[in-house]
Amino acid sequence: MENFLDKCDRRLAEIERLRNKRELTQSEQNELRKLEEFQKIDKQKAMEADKKARDTINAQINKTYYTSTKFMQNLATTSVVEGGKMGVQQALGLVLIEFFTAILEEVEDIFRKGFRTCESFFASLMTRLETIVSKVQHAIINKYRLIIESFKDGLISGILSNLVTTAINIFATTSKRLVRIIREGIFSLFRALKMIFFPPEGLSKEEAWHEATKLFVSGVIVGLGILIEQSIATFLHSIGLVAFSDSLTSVFVGILTGVSIAIAMYWLDTNRESIEKMRYEAIQQLCAENLPALVNEREELARIIEATHQQRLMSLESSFADYQNVHIDYDDDSIYEALTKINALWNKELTIKTDEDMQTRLNNGTGILCFNQQEKMIEKPNPKNS
């Protein structure tokens, strides 16, 4: 309809030409009549009718497409593909970190000890490259679980971001950079929620919240960086640097985003010190409120322990006095009772009462000790040891 109305405007010159002509053929009369009818069209109503018709057609198309098996298959395929890309990105990122760490360590070693490790330059270069490869291999072996975990997190967040992007595209078309913002935002949110609900072993709930906050803030900064990248790219296009806009914006915004994240993380960690101070003050106040009662309770327990100890000492002294008295009379039963009272102070039971009990305990089933007829203890050979 827009193109049709535009053509009608351009035909004004043709209408004017035909009207100024003295004699018109039948065909020209019909043409003039048709052009004049076109000029009577209400453009606003025509555009409204066109929009209504297109909305109806698009609604039918969308309903047919978004409820079709083809759409579900495409959605599943793109979700797996995007999740795989995100997973590989996260896993590869960890490997690259180890790679650049190994390179920096070798560079530091070069500054401290010199480049040459062998006689020739080529041999030294190969040795250092082998060292870098070895460090990366060991890091991958030692951190393979972390790499797999990162791939899994990227896979899940990639699938979720693709589903969200598809849901948004049903109602409004999203740009390429907005898709990146959605992807990074969902990935940061997913990692933050995972940190909160499934914190690593040895991490307290408060520390998990702190780390989750850092992850969420990093995602927000990355999203803002993508928006800034869009603005810078538009500016470079306006001044004629179209060929270098993507490269320049990626490098500049990447550096800016990295520095911003580092500053934000430093601020959060520094601010956490005040949280630790608040915790210390809260603990100090709690101790000030409850410590006097705890001290009094401790002193009371100490008095009870001391009294119990003195009572046990008195009972022990009394039992020893009874034992000394009965020991003078050589009264076996009274001696046994006195020793039993002493053992009872420690909830023990005296098991040796007679000479036979003592002989059994000393022999311990070996038959080495016995008493002869004159009741003198002698050593008896053990047949098993003879």
PLY file of the C-alpha trace (Angstrom):
ply
format ascii 1.0
element vertex 386
property float x
property float y
property float z
element edge 385
property int vertex1
property int vertex2
end_header
0.00 0.00 0.00
2.84 2.39 0.77
4.38 1.82 -2.64
0.98 2.23 -4.33
0.30 5.57 -2.63
3.81 6.74 -3.51
3.13 6.01 -7.16
-0.11 7.98 -6.95
1.85 11.03 -5.80
4.25 10.67 -8.68
1.32 10.54 -11.17
0.26 14.11 -10.42
2.44 15.31 -13.27
0.72 12.85 -15.62
-2.71 14.05 -14.51
-1.70 17.66 -15.08
-0.38 16.82 -18.57
-3.58 15.08 -19.56
-5.74 17.90 -18.26
-3.80 20.48 -20.23
-4.14 18.52 -23.44
-6.81 19.87 -25.79
-8.09 16.63 -27.18
-7.94 13.27 -25.43
-8.40 9.89 -26.92
-10.76 7.46 -25.29
-7.87 5.62 -23.77
-6.38 8.83 -22.38
-9.77 9.80 -20.96
-10.03 6.45 -19.18
-6.48 6.86 -17.85
-7.20 10.36 -16.58
-10.41 9.20 -14.91
-8.55 6.35 -13.17
-5.74 8.62 -12.00
-8.23 11.12 -10.61
-10.00 8.32 -8.70
-6.65 7.31 -7.20
-6.15 10.84 -5.93
-9.44 10.64 -3.98
-8.11 7.76 -1.83
-7.80 8.61 1.91
-4.15 7.75 2.53
-4.53 7.41 6.31
-7.44 4.98 6.05
-5.62 3.07 3.31
-2.54 2.64 5.51
-4.72 1.62 8.48
-6.47 -1.00 6.35
-3.10 -2.22 5.07
-1.73 -2.54 8.62
-4.84 -4.37 9.81
-4.61 -6.83 6.95
-0.90 -7.43 7.48
-1.38 -7.92 11.24
-4.07 -10.50 10.55
-1.89 -12.32 8.04
1.18 -12.24 10.31
-0.85 -13.48 13.28
-2.04 -16.45 11.22
1.50 -17.14 10.01
2.95 -16.90 13.52
0.29 -19.13 15.00
0.83 -21.73 12.31
4.63 -21.59 12.58
5.08 -21.38 16.36
2.73 -24.31 16.95
4.28 -26.49 14.28
6.62 -29.46 14.73
9.21 -27.73 12.57
9.45 -24.82 15.03
9.90 -27.22 17.98
12.61 -29.10 16.10
14.39 -25.88 15.15
14.12 -24.60 18.73
15.60 -27.82 20.13
18.41 -27.80 17.56
19.33 -24.15 18.05
19.15 -24.53 21.84
21.58 -27.45 21.82
23.88 -25.64 19.36
23.89 -22.40 21.38
24.35 -24.35 24.62
27.26 -26.24 23.10
28.87 -22.99 21.93
28.48 -21.46 25.38
29.84 -24.58 27.08
32.87 -24.73 24.80
33.43 -21.01 25.36
33.52 -21.45 29.15
35.69 -24.60 29.08
38.06 -23.09 26.53
38.28 -19.95 28.66
39.66 -21.96 31.59
42.20 -23.67 29.32
43.31 -20.30 27.92
43.75 -18.95 31.44
46.12 -21.80 32.24
47.90 -21.31 28.92
48.57 -17.60 29.46
49.50 -18.24 33.09
52.16 -20.71 31.93
53.44 -18.19 29.36
53.70 -15.44 31.98
55.57 -17.77 34.31
58.08 -18.56 31.56
58.48 -14.85 30.75
59.14 -14.16 34.42
61.70 -16.97 34.49
63.38 -15.50 31.40
63.76 -12.13 33.13
65.20 -13.75 36.26
67.45 -16.45 34.79
67.85 -15.54 31.15
66.38 -17.10 28.03
68.90 -19.85 27.41
68.44 -23.16 29.16
70.59 -25.08 26.66
73.55 -24.30 24.45
71.57 -23.28 21.36
68.75 -20.78 21.00
66.47 -23.26 19.22
66.94 -25.93 21.90
66.19 -23.36 24.64
63.05 -22.28 22.78
61.85 -25.87 22.41
62.53 -26.52 26.11
60.47 -23.55 27.19
57.64 -24.44 24.81
57.64 -28.00 26.16
57.50 -26.57 29.70
54.47 -24.47 28.78
52.71 -27.44 27.18
53.51 -29.62 30.19
52.10 -27.05 32.63
48.92 -26.71 30.59
48.52 -30.50 30.40
48.98 -30.87 34.15
46.50 -28.05 34.78
43.91 -29.68 32.52
44.40 -33.05 34.24
44.16 -31.53 37.71
41.20 -29.29 36.87
39.30 -31.50 34.47
36.33 -31.63 36.82
36.20 -27.84 36.96
36.43 -27.69 33.16
33.58 -30.18 32.81
31.56 -28.21 35.37
32.15 -24.99 33.40
31.08 -26.69 30.17
27.91 -27.94 31.87
27.09 -24.49 33.27
27.67 -22.92 29.86
25.52 -25.58 28.18
22.58 -25.02 30.52
22.81 -21.22 30.41
23.15 -21.31 26.60
20.00 -23.39 26.28
18.11 -21.10 28.66
19.27 -17.94 26.88
18.25 -19.35 23.50
14.78 -20.19 24.85
14.42 -16.69 26.31
15.64 -15.07 23.08
13.20 -17.15 21.05
10.34 -16.19 23.38
11.22 -12.49 22.97
11.51 -12.84 19.19
7.95 -14.14 19.06
6.76 -10.66 20.06
9.67 -8.41 19.03
12.79 -8.92 16.96
15.99 -8.69 19.00
19.28 -7.39 17.68
22.50 -9.39 17.69
23.98 -7.42 20.60
20.78 -7.74 22.62
21.05 -11.50 22.21
24.58 -11.30 23.66
23.27 -9.27 26.61
20.56 -11.85 27.25
23.06 -14.69 27.01
25.60 -13.10 29.35
22.89 -11.99 31.77
21.33 -15.44 32.02
24.76 -17.05 32.39
25.68 -14.71 35.26
22.28 -15.17 36.90
22.53 -18.95 36.57
26.00 -19.03 38.15
24.88 -16.69 40.93
21.82 -18.83 41.77
23.95 -21.96 41.65
26.43 -20.36 44.05
23.60 -19.47 46.47
21.68 -22.75 46.43
24.61 -25.12 45.84
27.66 -23.44 47.43
31.02 -25.21 47.18
32.16 -27.26 50.14
33.70 -25.18 52.91
31.96 -21.96 51.83
29.60 -20.34 54.35
26.19 -18.99 53.39
27.36 -15.38 53.75
30.45 -16.03 51.62
28.27 -17.74 48.99
26.04 -14.65 48.83
29.12 -12.46 48.47
30.48 -14.54 45.58
27.03 -14.63 43.95
26.87 -10.83 44.14
30.22 -10.61 42.38
29.01 -12.91 39.60
25.80 -10.92 39.12
27.65 -7.57 39.08
30.08 -8.97 36.49
27.16 -9.91 34.26
25.65 -6.44 34.57
28.99 -4.81 33.65
29.35 -7.08 30.62
25.82 -6.13 29.51
26.59 -2.42 29.85
29.82 -2.97 27.93
27.87 -4.50 25.04
25.55 -1.47 24.98
28.56 0.86 24.95
30.03 -1.23 22.13
26.88 -0.60 20.09
27.16 3.17 20.63
30.85 3.27 19.72
30.26 1.17 16.60
27.51 3.56 15.49
29.84 6.52 16.03
32.64 4.89 14.00
30.19 4.17 11.19
29.20 7.83 11.14
32.81 8.98 10.64
33.53 6.44 7.91
35.49 3.76 9.86
33.12 0.94 8.95
35.91 -1.53 8.12
37.53 -1.21 11.56
34.48 -0.57 13.72
33.96 -4.14 14.93
37.62 -4.76 15.74
38.18 -1.40 17.45
35.01 -1.59 19.52
35.70 -5.19 20.58
39.23 -4.38 21.78
38.33 -1.08 23.45
35.18 -2.30 25.15
36.89 -5.56 26.16
39.62 -3.63 27.97
37.10 -1.23 29.49
34.86 -4.07 30.66
37.78 -6.01 32.16
39.07 -2.99 34.08
35.55 -2.15 35.28
34.99 -5.70 36.53
38.35 -5.66 38.35
37.48 -2.34 40.05
34.01 -3.59 40.99
35.39 -6.82 42.45
37.98 -4.85 44.44
35.26 -2.55 45.76
33.05 -5.46 46.76
35.91 -7.23 48.53
36.92 -3.99 50.28
33.35 -3.33 51.30
33.24 -6.86 52.66
35.80 -5.82 55.26
33.21 -3.49 56.73
30.82 -6.43 56.82
33.44 -8.42 58.74
33.81 -5.45 61.10
30.03 -5.33 61.61
30.04 -9.05 62.33
32.86 -8.60 64.83
30.97 -5.80 66.56
27.80 -7.92 66.66
29.74 -10.81 68.22
31.35 -8.40 70.68
27.96 -7.05 71.70
26.57 -10.57 72.02
29.48 -11.54 74.26
29.04 -8.40 76.36
25.38 -9.26 76.90
25.83 -12.95 77.68
29.38 -13.23 79.03
28.58 -12.22 82.66
25.95 -14.95 82.91
28.36 -17.47 81.37
31.10 -16.44 83.82
28.73 -16.83 86.76
27.65 -20.22 85.47
31.28 -21.27 85.08
32.10 -20.13 88.63
29.11 -22.05 89.95
30.23 -25.16 88.10
33.74 -24.69 89.50
32.32 -24.51 93.03
30.27 -27.64 92.47
33.31 -29.47 91.08
35.44 -28.32 93.99
32.82 -29.39 96.52
32.45 -32.78 94.81
36.22 -33.15 94.74
36.53 -32.34 98.45
33.72 -34.73 99.25
35.44 -37.48 97.29
38.74 -36.78 99.04
37.03 -37.01 102.42
35.39 -40.28 101.40
38.75 -41.53 100.14
40.52 -40.60 103.38
37.74 -42.22 105.39
37.96 -45.40 103.30
41.74 -45.57 103.67
41.37 -45.10 107.45
38.87 -47.97 107.54
41.26 -50.06 105.47
44.17 -49.38 107.84
42.05 -50.33 110.83
40.87 -53.64 109.39
44.33 -54.39 107.94
45.73 -54.52 111.51
43.24 -57.24 112.38
43.94 -59.21 109.16
40.21 -59.47 108.56
39.91 -60.49 104.88
36.21 -59.66 104.58
36.61 -56.24 106.17
39.65 -55.50 103.98
37.63 -56.45 100.90
34.75 -54.17 101.98
37.13 -51.26 102.60
38.82 -51.65 99.23
35.41 -51.99 97.58
34.36 -48.62 99.01
37.53 -47.04 97.60
36.84 -48.47 94.13
33.20 -47.39 94.33
34.31 -43.76 94.35
35.27 -44.22 90.66
32.30 -46.50 89.93
34.61 -49.51 89.82
34.18 -52.97 91.31
36.87 -54.91 93.16
37.13 -58.30 91.49
39.92 -59.89 93.56
38.80 -61.10 96.99
40.59 -64.37 97.74
43.98 -65.98 97.11
42.39 -68.01 94.34
41.22 -64.78 92.60
44.74 -63.38 92.81
46.27 -66.62 91.51
43.82 -66.67 88.58
44.57 -63.03 87.73
48.36 -63.59 87.97
48.27 -66.80 86.00
46.01 -65.24 83.37
45.30 -68.72 82.12
49.00 -69.61 81.55
49.54 -71.81 84.62
52.94 -70.27 85.42
52.18 -69.42 89.08
50.66 -71.73 91.68
50.77 -72.48 95.41
52.40 -75.59 96.85
51.17 -77.49 99.87
53.07 -75.19 102.23
51.13 -72.28 100.66
54.27 -70.79 99.18
54.15 -69.31 95.69
56.39 -71.18 93.26
56.90 -71.08 89.49
55.35 -73.93 87.56
56.56 -74.56 83.98
54.02 -74.12 81.25
53.74 -77.35 79.23
53.02 -75.36 76.09
56.28 -73.43 76.42
58.47 -76.42 77.48
0 1
1 2
2 3
3 4
4 5
5 6
6 7
7 8
8 9
9 10
10 11
11 12
12 13
13 14
14 15
15 16
16 17
17 18
18 19
19 20
20 21
21 22
22 23
23 24
24 25
25 26
26 27
27 28
28 29
29 30
30 31
31 32
32 33
33 34
34 35
35 36
36 37
37 38
38 39
39 40
40 41
41 42
42 43
43 44
44 45
45 46
46 47
47 48
48 49
49 50
50 51
51 52
52 53
53 54
54 55
55 56
56 57
57 58
58 59
59 60
60 61
61 62
62 63
63 64
64 65
65 66
66 67
67 68
68 69
69 70
70 71
71 72
72 73
73 74
74 75
75 76
76 77
77 78
78 79
79 80
80 81
81 82
82 83
83 84
84 85
85 86
86 87
87 88
88 89
89 90
90 91
91 92
92 93
93 94
94 95
95 96
96 97
97 98
98 99
99 100
100 101
101 102
102 103
103 104
104 105
105 106
106 107
107 108
108 109
109 110
110 111
111 112
112 113
113 114
114 115
115 116
116 117
117 118
118 119
119 120
120 121
121 122
122 123
123 124
124 125
125 126
126 127
127 128
128 129
129 130
130 131
131 132
132 133
133 134
134 135
135 136
136 137
137 138
138 139
139 140
140 141
141 142
142 143
143 144
144 145
145 146
146 147
147 148
148 149
149 150
150 151
151 152
152 153
153 154
154 155
155 156
156 157
157 158
158 159
159 160
160 161
161 162
162 163
163 164
164 165
165 166
166 167
167 168
168 169
169 170
170 171
171 172
172 173
173 174
174 175
175 176
176 177
177 178
178 179
179 180
180 181
181 182
182 183
183 184
184 185
185 186
186 187
187 188
188 189
189 190
190 191
191 192
192 193
193 194
194 195
195 196
196 197
197 198
198 199
199 200
200 201
201 202
202 203
203 204
204 205
205 206
206 207
207 208
208 209
209 210
210 211
211 212
212 213
213 214
214 215
215 216
216 217
217 218
218 219
219 220
220 221
221 222
222 223
223 224
224 225
225 226
226 227
227 228
228 229
229 230
230 231
231 232
232 233
233 234
234 235
235 236
236 237
237 238
238 239
239 240
240 241
241 242
242 243
243 244
244 245
245 246
246 247
247 248
248 249
249 250
250 251
251 252
252 253
253 254
254 255
255 256
256 257
257 258
258 259
259 260
260 261
261 262
262 263
263 264
264 265
265 266
266 267
267 268
268 269
269 270
270 271
271 272
272 273
273 274
274 275
275 276
276 277
277 278
278 279
279 280
280 281
281 282
282 283
283 284
284 285
285 286
286 287
287 288
288 289
289 290
290 291
291 292
292 293
293 294
294 295
295 296
296 297
297 298
298 299
299 300
300 301
301 302
302 303
303 304
304 305
305 306
306 307
307 308
308 309
309 310
310 311
311 312
312 313
313 314
314 315
315 316
316 317
317 318
318 319
319 320
320 321
321 322
322 323
323 324
324 325
325 326
326 327
327 328
328 329
329 330
330 331
331 332
332 333
333 334
334 335
335 336
336 337
337 338
338 339
339 340
340 341
341 342
342 343
343 344
344 345
345 346
346 347
347 348
348 349
349 350
350 351
351 352
352 353
353 354
354 355
355 356
356 357
357 358
358 359
359 360
360 361
361 362
362 363
363 364
364 365
365 366
366 367
367 368
368 369
369 370
370 371
371 372
372 373
373 374
374 375
375 376
376 377
377 378
378 379
379 380
380 381
381 382
382 383
383 384
384 385
